[in-house]
Amino acid sequence: MDSSTPTGSQFEHSLVTKEELRESLNTFPEDQQALLALVAGGYHPEEIAAILDTTAAAVKIRLSRLRRRLKAQEDTDPKQ
């Protein structure tokens, strides 16, 4: 197992309830929630671009910003 793979206790600590996840996602603007839903649905940036009537490059930029926001939110989570 490499160092980036969580151990049992690390994994258990990182688990959140559905309600916690829902509350967290509700703090995001609707466009970011929609993007998250599409990514969670297994769509690729090119497919998302077609759905949202934009370019794949724009989707990738939005995904990058979204990842930064998720990371920042994770880093400031008082439960950790």
N, C-alpha and C positions, 0 to 999 in steps of 0.2 A: 504494500500500500504506500503510495507516495505521500508527501507531507501536505498536499492540498486536499487529500481525501479526509473528511471528518471522521474522527473516532466515535465510538458509541456515545460517550457523554457529550462530545461536541455536537453531534448530530441531534441528540435529544434536546440540547439547549437551543438549537437553531429552529426547532419546530415551532410553528405558530398555529393557533386555532383558526378555523375558517372565519370566525367573527373578527379576530385580530387582523387577519388579512383583508377582509372586507372593509373594516374601519380604515385601515391604512390606504387602501386603494381609493376610497371615497374622498381622500384629501387631494387626489390628483384631478386636474382638469379633465373634462369629458373627452377631449381629443386624445389625451394620453391613456385614459381608460380604454377607449376604443382600440388604440394601438396595442395595448397589452392584451386585450381580448383576442385580437387577430393573431398575435404572436403565440399566445397560449393555444390557439386553435390550430397551430401548425403551419400557418401561412408563411411564405418566404417574402423577403422585401419586394421582389418584383410583383408578386401577387397582391400584396398589400397596396402597392403603388397603384395598381389597376383598380382596386376596390375604392381607394380614396381619391382617385383621379389626380395623381401627382406622379413624381418621378421616383425611381428606386433610390436615387441619391438622396432625395429629400427624406424618404422613409429611413434610410440608414442614419442620417443626421439626427432625426427625431429619436430613433432607437438609442443612439449614443447618448443623447441628452437624458433620455429616460433612465438608462443604466446609471448615469452619474447621479440622478436624483434618487434612485433606489439605493445606491451605495451610500449616499450622504444620509439618507433616512436610516439605513441600517447602522451607520456609524454613530448616530445620535440617539439610538434606541436606548432608553434607560433600563430596559430589561436585560441588557447584555452585561 
